[in-house]
Amino acid sequence: MDLADAKAGEEYIVKDIIAEDEELKAFLFSLGCYSGEPITVISHIRGGCVVSVKDARYTIDTDLAKAISI
């Protein structure tokens, strides 16, 4: 399951980042989004979702959300 399919308000554990683009992986890592890290979907918005990682909130687009396996 990926983050785009996650229920809002639920906490999940990141299993893997599935992307061929190393820049994308590095960007998500810089946000604190890496394997084993808890992540919560705050809400789904058109074109993406709002997530909470390490007490910070980020708006990510659907492509990024689909790259995060939970």
N, C-alpha and C positions, 0 to 999 in steps of 0.2 A: 504494500500500500504506500502511496506517496502523500505528501503533505497537502496536495490539492484536493484529495478525497477525505481529509480528516474532518472530524466534527469540531465545530467551534466550542471553546470552553474546556476541551479535553487536553490533558497533558500526555505527550508521547515521548518516546526515546528515539533519537536519530539512529538508524541502523547503518546507513551508508549514504554517500553523495554519489549519485549516478550521473556523471557528466564526462564527456570526453575533453571538454575545454578546461585546461589547467587554471586559467584565469578565473573561471567561474568557481572552481573548487577553492582557490586561494581566497576569493572574495567571501564565500560562505564561511570559511575557516576564520577569517578576520572578524566576522560577526559573532563568532563563538559557536557556530553551527557545524559540529563534527560528530563522528560516531560516538555514541554513548551519552551524548548531551541531551538533557530534557528540553523539549520545545512545546509551546502551547499555541494553538491557533486561537487568537482573540476573536476574530471575525473574518468572514469571507466578504470580499468586495468585488465589484466588477473588474475583471482583469487581474485578480490576484487575491492576496489575503494579508491580514495583519497578524504577526506572530510575536511571541515573547520568548526571548532567549537571554539567559543570564540577567534578568531584571531590566532588560532593555526591550523596547518595542520597535519593530521594523515592518514596513510594508514591502512585500515582495510580489513580483509578478507571477503569473501562472507557470511560466517556463522554469523559474527558480523553484517554485513549489513542487513541480513534477520531478525535479532533480533530487529532492530530499526524500529518501526512503525511510519510512517509520515502521 
